[in-house]
């Protein structure tokens, strides 16, 4: 595509910056339009995302910086939090360059932390300190769809842009993901028995949390269903009152029987009737299609039955 643009007569006088901007815009437009067809398109890929996320959730409960041999001087919660937020933004974007920018912003925060420490200690910033920090930040952030986002960037980001600083940061995050997938007691400065105990405790706590969350959701749903049932019962009762006419003494009256003082009473009943009818219509419209159709059939049958009774009475 880039070669075609460069060779086209309309771009003959374009600068390198013009062509680069055009390619960036074209990539963003195309990949945004095709996002649903290119991002996490298989069940297998979704499974990998879920497994990574679940493992990170377990590690979050007990993993400490010292387990990754992160020096105490590099413990900076505010910088870590900023890096985490940048990494979590990645999944919100649809264009590969925007996703890559989130990774680069995260890594730059970590790199600045290392540079500041190096300047204060008057020693060169160690590249060996960068990856452990990135791994720890990734675990703390637990970015959604990590596997799919990295795959998406690798497949659809212009290769001429995955070089130098961008390539270094991207490769390190891929390494961090691989480390997390394969992580075990030997990967950490941690006793193997202690590691297994922590993982089992985390799994149990996670299971209890999920069960508690499911129970709360069920109770909330039951409460909503109950409230809906009560509301619909009241609506049907209101409808029955309207049909029965027991609360409306003028249902059987004739015009010659009315007097001037009856106007206020009739107006009150009219407003009451319209109000109830409006509430009933709104309640019916809020129902699912099947429930709505069933209720309307019942109302229609009730109405036909009432009309038949009225005709029989009049005869």
Phi, psi and omega in degrees: 000316180296321179296319180297319179295316182296326183274352182282139182302327182294338182253015184298324183260006182287145177277170177299323179294320178299314181294320180297316179296321179296317180293321178296315179295320180294316179299315181297317182295311184295313184288332175292319179292325184262010188304314183294340181261352185238344184255122177048066187264001181230155178294326179297318179293319178297324178296318178297316177303315182295317181296318179296315181298318180293321179294320178298320178301321178292316182294328181299335185285339184220345185290130179242159179306323182294336178293338178254014179059036176278127184296143180304328182294341180265004179284106182218095186300322182294319178292319178299316181297319178297317179295320179299315182297321178296320181290325179291338179291338187307316185287346181281343183264158179248342181268139182301322181293328179287322176296317179295324178298323177297318178297315182295321178297319177299311183292328178293324176298315179295318181296321178296324177298317179293320180294318179297320178294320180296321180293322180289330180265354181059040176227155179297145177293130184273126178294334180291341179275343186290310184297315177302321178295318180295321177298314181295317179297320179297319178294318179295323184279324186045061184298134181298144174053044185301311182300313182293323179295317179293320178296318181298316179296315182297322184280323193242353174281138178306129184297333178290346179260348177265060180225169174055233184300316181299317180295319181297312181293318180297315180298322179294322179290323175299319178295321178297318178298315180297319179299316181295319180299317184269001188299133174213188183299325181291337180284341185245163172276070189210142178295139185297318180295317179298320179299313181296321178297316180296319179295318180293318177297320179294319179297318179295315179297320179294321179295316180296321179296317180295319179295318178297319179295319180295320179297317179297320179295319180296317179296320179296319180294318178298320179296317179296317179297319180295315180298320179295319179297317180296316180298315181292325177297317179296322179296318180294321177298317177301319181294319179298322178297319179297317183288320183290321176080007184295333180266007183234094186294348183264006182300323183260002184283156175247160186302325182290343180274347185280149176238169184301321183290348179284344184299313180299320180293316180296321178297319178298315179294324179297313179298320179297318180296314180297319180298314180293321178297318180296315179296321179296316179297317179296319180296319180294320181294337180278349182282155170300158187303314183296316179294322180297314181297320180297315181294319179296324177295319179297317179296319180295317178296319179297318180295318179296321179296318180295318179297320179296317179296321179296319180294320179296319181295318182293329178287000000 
